[in-house]
Amino acid sequence: MKLALAVMSLPVAAALALGIAVMVFSPLRVFAALVPFDSGVSRAAFDVAYGRDPRQKLDVYRPEVGGQGLPVLVFCYGGGWDTGSREYYEFAGRSFAAAGYLTIVFDYRLVPKDRFPAFVEDTAAAIAWASAHAGDYGGDGSQVYLLGHSAGAYNVAMAALDRRYLEAHGATPDVVAGIAVLAGPFDFLPLDDPATIAAFSQWPDLPETQPVNAVTPEAPPFLLITGDADTTVYPRNSRRLAERLTEAGVENRLVILEGMRHADVLTALAWPLRWRAPVRDEILSFFASLQASAKRS
C-alpha cells in the first residue's frame, strides 16, 4: 500500500533516506512500493501499446490541474538492458507530472531475447508515439523532452543522436527539444562487463553503438548528471559525452554531484528524497530555460 502524502512524517522520510543507502542490495520493487507519490497527478492512460511486442507498452501521467499544451517528458529507466518494468517507476512519472509535464513511462525489449539496437528502436518508437499522441492527453507533441537513467540514459541519447532511429518511426529528430541523462554509459568500449557484452557483442560495428560517436552539430541540448561516487557507470562517460557535445557546438551542461552513487541520482527524483541532491531541480531548470529560449526565438 502506498503511504499517503498527508500522513507522511519526517521520521518516515528519514527512514526511507536511510534505507536508500542500501537500495542497491534490495529489489527496486520494495522502494517503489514504499516511496510516497507526488500529489495532484492522475494516470491518464495505462498499458497503452506503442508497438506489437508485448514489451512495447506505456503509461501516461498528467497534472490534475492544467489544460492543453503541456510540455511532454518521456522517461526511460535503466537496468543493464536486461531487466526493468515501468510499474516500478511510477514515482518518476508522477514526479514530473506534478511539475506540469505530460509524462510517459514505457517498457522496452530486453536482453537476452533481444539485443542492440532493439531497445534503442523501442525508445525511438515511444518518442514518436509521444509526439503523435500527446495531444490526446493535453500535451504538446511538438516539444518532447527526454529523461533516462543508466541504460535508459543510453537509450534516449542514442535515439536522439542517431537520426535514423526516429526517422524510421516517422518522427523528425527536431521533435526532441532537450535531453537529461542520469549516470549514463556513453563511451564504454572495449566491452568489459557481462551487461554490455550481452547487449552489444553481436553487433558487427561496435563503435557504431557508442553515443559519443553519434554526436553531430544537430544534436538537441543535453543536461548530463552523474555522481562522483558512481562505480557502476563511471563519471568519465558523462564527461566524455559532454566534451563531444561541446566540440560539436551543442548546448550542454554537466553536473557532477559529490558523494552520489549510481542509484542515488535516480531516487533523488522521489518526493521524500529530493533533499539529498538537486537532481529534479536541475532537470526542471534546464528544460525551463530551453522553453524560455524557444519562446524568445
Buried (B, 14 or more C-beta within 10 A) or exposed (E): EEBEEEEBEEEBBEEBBEBBEEBEEEEBEEBBEBBBBBEEBEBBBEEBEBBEBEBBBBBBBBBEEBEEEBBBBBBBBBBBBBEBBBBBBBBBBBBBBBBBBBBBBBBBBBBEEBBBBBBBBBBBBBBBBBBBBBBEBBBBBBBBBBBBBBBBBBBBBBBBBBBEBBEEBEBEBEBBBBBBBBBBBBBBEEBEEEBBEBBBEEBEEBEBBBBBBBBBEEBBBBBBBBBEEBEBBBBEBBBBBBBBBBEEEBBBBBBBBEEBBBBBBBBBBBBBBBEBBBBBEBBBEBBEBBBEEEEEE
